[in-house]
Amino acid sequence: DIRYCKLEIFLPESHLEAVRRALERVDAGHIGRYDRCLSYSPVTSCWRPLPGAEPYLGTPGECYTGPELKVEVTCPTERVDRTVEAVKQIHPYEEPVINVIPLYRVGL
């Protein structure tokens, strides 16, 4: 029985605070007697918007490479759908990358 999962959320740095607030509203990152727990780190990402796409960054048909942040946060598996939806509501990308990874153990 997997009780927790980790979300990896890729986003432009300009939206870190909005994502942080959205995660706080759904109580993601609550671990024991701590809340608002998350990590973020800079990454370099690349993608090519295909014809018909309306990218926040980049131009359809051209490969885009640029800086992003990867935000990592833990949440109970039972609230993962609600948490992903909260992030999607404020995320600027047409197709946000939000990876959900089951966690075998948390806070050993």
Residue frames as qw, qx, qy, qz and C-alpha x, y, z in Angstrom:
[[0.000, 0.889, 0.459, 0.000, 0.00, 0.00, 0.00],
 [0.433, 0.218, 0.013, 0.875, 1.67, 3.21, -1.20],
 [0.190, -0.768, -0.507, 0.342, 0.60, 6.03, 1.14],
 [0.075, -0.825, 0.080, 0.554, 2.68, 8.84, -0.36],
 [0.719, 0.477, 0.287, 0.416, 3.93, 10.02, -3.71],
 [0.314, -0.512, 0.122, 0.790, 6.30, 12.69, -4.91],
 [0.500, 0.816, 0.291, 0.009, 5.38, 15.22, -7.55],
 [0.457, -0.221, 0.293, 0.811, 8.03, 16.64, -9.88],
 [0.297, 0.868, 0.378, -0.125, 6.75, 19.86, -11.39],
 [0.513, 0.011, 0.270, 0.815, 8.69, 21.66, -14.14],
 [0.092, 0.909, 0.406, -0.006, 7.94, 25.37, -14.52],
 [0.373, 0.634, -0.092, 0.671, 9.43, 28.77, -15.29],
 [0.387, -0.104, -0.534, 0.745, 10.97, 30.46, -12.26],
 [0.189, -0.227, -0.039, -0.955, 8.42, 33.26, -12.56],
 [0.687, -0.321, -0.351, -0.549, 5.69, 30.87, -11.36],
 [0.434, 0.068, -0.801, 0.408, 7.42, 29.38, -8.30],
 [0.150, -0.013, 0.522, -0.840, 5.46, 31.43, -5.77],
 [0.664, 0.029, -0.152, -0.731, 2.13, 30.71, -7.46],
 [0.733, 0.043, -0.673, -0.090, 2.87, 26.98, -7.39],
 [0.246, 0.091, -0.736, 0.624, 4.01, 27.21, -3.79],
 [0.393, -0.014, 0.302, -0.868, 0.71, 28.87, -2.81],
 [0.756, 0.053, -0.381, -0.530, -1.33, 26.31, -4.78],
 [0.605, 0.070, -0.771, 0.184, 0.47, 23.44, -3.03],
 [0.004, 0.074, -0.617, 0.784, -0.09, 25.10, 0.34],
 [0.569, -0.038, 0.004, -0.821, -3.84, 25.39, -0.33],
 [0.875, -0.004, -0.373, -0.309, -4.13, 21.60, -0.81],
 [0.662, -0.629, 0.385, -0.137, -1.71, 20.85, 2.07],
 [0.900, 0.327, -0.180, 0.227, 0.89, 19.18, -0.17],
 [0.406, 0.534, -0.456, 0.584, 4.30, 19.03, 1.47],
 [0.587, -0.592, 0.251, -0.491, 2.88, 18.25, 4.90],
 [0.716, 0.169, -0.652, 0.182, 5.26, 15.79, 6.57],
 [0.535, -0.297, -0.631, 0.476, 4.68, 15.00, 10.22],
 [0.242, -0.792, -0.356, 0.432, 4.94, 18.20, 12.25],
 [0.188, -0.388, 0.307, 0.848, 6.13, 20.25, 9.27],
 [0.542, 0.673, 0.501, -0.051, 4.22, 21.76, 6.41],
 [0.338, 0.916, -0.116, -0.182, 5.04, 23.72, 3.24],
 [0.567, -0.448, 0.604, 0.336, 7.94, 21.31, 2.62],
 [0.785, 0.601, 0.148, 0.025, 9.25, 21.35, -0.94],
 [0.530, -0.422, 0.399, 0.618, 12.50, 21.47, -2.83],
 [0.604, 0.782, 0.139, -0.065, 13.35, 23.19, -6.08],
 [0.557, -0.410, 0.435, 0.577, 16.39, 23.26, -8.27],
 [0.365, 0.688, -0.256, -0.572, 17.37, 24.82, -11.58],
 [0.699, 0.101, 0.668, 0.236, 17.30, 22.60, -14.66],
 [0.172, 0.419, -0.452, -0.768, 17.78, 23.15, -18.38],
 [0.610, 0.338, 0.693, -0.185, 14.88, 21.83, -20.45],
 [0.093, 0.284, -0.551, -0.779, 14.20, 21.57, -24.14],
 [0.496, 0.434, 0.729, -0.183, 11.16, 20.92, -26.32],
 [0.025, -0.022, 0.537, 0.843, 9.83, 21.56, -29.78],
 [0.474, 0.396, 0.434, -0.656, 6.28, 22.89, -30.04],
 [0.342, 0.216, 0.821, 0.403, 4.49, 21.12, -32.89],
 [0.122, -0.222, -0.394, -0.884, 2.21, 22.86, -35.40],
 [0.489, -0.566, -0.517, -0.416, -0.98, 24.04, -33.70],
 [0.583, -0.408, -0.488, 0.505, 0.70, 24.41, -30.29],
 [0.054, -0.893, -0.054, -0.443, 0.45, 27.69, -28.41],
 [0.730, -0.105, -0.437, 0.516, 3.62, 27.60, -26.29],
 [0.370, -0.909, -0.110, 0.157, 4.25, 29.84, -23.30],
 [0.259, -0.732, 0.493, 0.394, 7.94, 29.66, -24.29],
 [0.439, -0.090, 0.781, 0.435, 9.30, 28.79, -27.70],
 [0.443, 0.444, -0.243, -0.740, 8.04, 28.89, -31.28],
 [0.886, 0.198, 0.365, -0.204, 6.13, 26.12, -33.09],
 [0.841, 0.527, -0.062, 0.110, 8.48, 24.05, -35.23],
 [0.329, 0.697, -0.480, 0.419, 11.65, 25.24, -33.48],
 [0.742, -0.249, -0.532, 0.324, 13.54, 23.49, -30.68],
 [0.231, -0.849, 0.126, -0.458, 13.55, 25.61, -27.51],
 [0.723, -0.110, -0.507, 0.457, 16.19, 25.21, -24.79],
 [0.084, -0.680, 0.138, -0.716, 16.04, 27.24, -21.61],
 [0.088, 0.161, -0.765, 0.617, 16.09, 27.40, -17.82],
 [0.630, -0.472, -0.387, -0.479, 13.30, 26.02, -15.67],
 [0.296, -0.428, 0.684, -0.511, 12.83, 24.95, -12.08],
 [0.593, -0.151, -0.777, -0.150, 12.04, 21.43, -10.96],
 [0.448, -0.428, 0.372, -0.691, 9.84, 21.54, -7.86],
 [0.498, -0.049, -0.866, 0.019, 9.58, 18.38, -5.77],
 [0.439, -0.311, 0.351, -0.766, 6.87, 17.89, -3.16],
 [0.122, -0.078, -0.985, 0.099, 5.43, 14.94, -1.23],
 [0.541, -0.119, 0.070, -0.830, 1.70, 14.38, -0.85],
 [0.554, 0.016, 0.782, -0.286, -0.60, 11.60, 0.31],
 [0.101, 0.059, 0.854, 0.507, -1.60, 9.34, -2.58],
 [0.097, 0.619, 0.769, -0.123, -5.27, 9.90, -1.74],
 [0.076, 0.863, 0.188, -0.462, -4.86, 13.63, -2.53],
 [0.441, -0.201, 0.514, 0.708, -2.66, 13.39, -5.62],
 [0.253, 0.571, 0.636, 0.454, -5.46, 14.13, -8.13],
 [0.146, -0.939, -0.302, 0.075, -6.52, 17.21, -6.20],
 [0.452, -0.658, 0.226, 0.558, -2.89, 18.36, -5.92],
 [0.428, 0.082, 0.597, 0.673, -2.16, 17.90, -9.63],
 [0.123, 0.759, 0.564, 0.302, -5.34, 19.80, -10.51],
 [0.278, -0.901, -0.130, 0.306, -4.38, 22.69, -8.21],
 [0.438, -0.428, 0.413, 0.674, -1.01, 22.99, -9.97],
 [0.351, 0.347, 0.674, 0.550, -2.56, 22.76, -13.45],
 [0.027, 0.880, 0.474, -0.019, -4.93, 25.63, -12.66],
 [0.150, -0.940, 0.092, 0.294, -2.07, 28.10, -12.22],
 [0.633, -0.219, 0.513, 0.537, 0.63, 26.56, -14.44],
 [0.255, 0.684, -0.144, -0.668, 1.37, 28.70, -17.50],
 [0.042, -0.283, 0.836, 0.468, 2.23, 25.87, -19.91],
 [0.693, 0.133, -0.307, -0.639, -0.22, 24.40, -22.38],
 [0.910, -0.030, -0.410, -0.044, 1.11, 20.90, -21.52],
 [0.289, -0.763, 0.493, -0.301, 2.67, 21.07, -18.03],
 [0.664, 0.180, -0.713, 0.136, 5.04, 18.28, -17.02],
 [0.530, -0.507, 0.417, -0.536, 3.94, 16.96, -13.63],
 [0.569, 0.166, -0.805, 0.003, 5.42, 13.56, -12.79],
 [0.716, -0.476, 0.208, -0.465, 3.79, 11.53, -10.01],
 [0.487, 0.357, -0.781, 0.161, 6.16, 9.00, -8.43],
 [0.816, -0.490, -0.240, -0.189, 4.98, 6.46, -5.82],
 [0.032, 0.660, -0.623, 0.419, 7.15, 6.49, -2.68],
 [0.709, -0.101, -0.694, 0.068, 7.91, 3.27, -0.89],
 [0.546, -0.530, -0.452, 0.466, 8.93, 5.05, 2.33],
 [0.084, 0.825, 0.044, 0.557, 8.92, 8.63, 3.58],
 [0.250, -0.777, 0.316, -0.483, 11.03, 10.19, 6.35],
 [0.847, -0.076, -0.499, 0.170, 12.95, 7.15, 7.55]]
